[in-house]
Amino acid sequence: MTQIDFYTHVEDKARIACQLAGKAFANGLRVIVYCADPDAAQRFDRMLWMTPALGFVPHCGPDDPLAAQTPVIVDCRGENLPHDEVLLNLRPEWPPFFSRFRRLIEIVGLDEQDRASARERFRFYRGRGYEIRTHDLSKPSA
């Protein structure tokens, strides 16, 4: 069953998404970053070129010839996905194909509209019997 993690109270969703993609890559995991639209995917792609500041997270689109070997795929269509390890959802709705992944990451920002759509996704997953872990990023780490 898919492991689902919600990261809440996030000030900058794209920055946290880059950090989580980088952390997954550092741990040998492959990630699909599911963006809302082509413009958002392009902005996220550019951010990954600069995050982390002293490193590089290999990434490309799902149609790239190297997609099968590339650890991070930035996508907005949800088609031709080369693996099923980690799905990082940056869309306001739940991804219809999330259950094929071992892990799903949801990031919840501070604005009320984002929080409302996240609550809907949370209820959707919980209603289908998924166990959900939450990580409140407003609290300092111990």
Backbone hydrogen bonds, N-H to C=O, Kabsch-Sander energy under -0.5 kcal/mol:
donor,donor_aa,acceptor,acceptor_aa,energy
3,Q,102,R,-2.9
4,I,131,E,-1.0
5,D,104,L,-2.6
6,F,133,R,-2.9
7,Y,5,D,-0.5
7,Y,106,E,-2.9
8,T,6,F,-0.6
8,T,135,H,-2.4
10,V,108,V,-2.5
11,E,9,H,-0.6
16,I,12,D,-2.2
17,A,13,K,-2.7
18,C,14,A,-2.4
19,Q,15,R,-2.3
20,L,16,I,-2.9
21,A,17,A,-2.5
22,G,18,C,-2.5
23,K,19,Q,-2.5
24,A,20,L,-2.5
25,F,21,A,-2.5
26,A,22,G,-2.5
27,N,23,K,-1.4
28,G,25,F,-1.9
29,L,24,A,-2.9
31,V,71,P,-3.1
32,I,86,V,-2.7
33,V,31,V,-0.5
33,V,73,I,-3.5
34,Y,32,I,-0.7
34,Y,88,L,-2.7
35,C,33,V,-0.9
35,C,75,D,-3.6
41,A,37,D,-2.3
42,Q,38,P,-2.3
43,R,39,D,-2.4
44,F,40,A,-2.5
45,D,41,A,-2.5
46,R,42,Q,-2.1
47,M,43,R,-2.1
48,L,44,F,-2.2
49,W,45,D,-0.8
49,W,46,R,-0.7
50,M,46,R,-0.5
50,M,47,M,-1.6
51,T,47,M,-1.1
55,G,52,P,-1.4
57,V,48,L,-0.7
60,C,72,V,-1.7
64,D,61,G,-1.3
67,A,64,D,-2.0
69,Q,66,L,-1.3
70,T,66,L,-1.0
70,T,67,A,-0.7
72,V,58,P,-1.1
73,I,31,V,-3.0
74,V,60,C,-2.6
75,D,33,V,-2.9
75,D,73,I,-0.6
86,V,30,R,-1.5
87,L,103,R,-2.5
88,L,32,I,-3.3
88,L,86,V,-0.5
89,N,87,L,-0.7
89,N,105,I,-2.6
90,L,34,Y,-2.8
90,L,88,L,-0.6
98,F,95,P,-1.9
100,R,97,F,-1.7
101,F,98,F,-2.0
102,R,84,D,-1.8
102,R,85,E,-0.6
103,R,85,E,-1.9
104,L,3,Q,-3.1
105,I,87,L,-3.0
106,E,5,D,-2.9
107,I,89,N,-0.8
108,V,7,Y,-3.3
109,G,107,I,-0.5
110,L,10,V,-0.5
115,R,111,D,-2.2
116,A,112,E,-2.5
117,S,113,Q,-2.2
118,A,114,D,-2.1
119,R,115,R,-2.2
120,E,116,A,-1.8
121,R,117,S,-2.1
122,F,118,A,-2.9
123,R,119,R,-2.6
124,F,120,E,-2.4
125,Y,121,R,-2.7
126,R,122,F,-2.9
127,G,123,R,-2.7
128,R,124,F,-0.7
128,R,125,Y,-1.1
129,G,126,R,-1.9
130,Y,125,Y,-2.0
133,R,4,I,-2.6
135,H,6,F,-2.6
137,L,8,T,-2.4
137,L,135,H,-0.9
139,K,136,D,-1.0
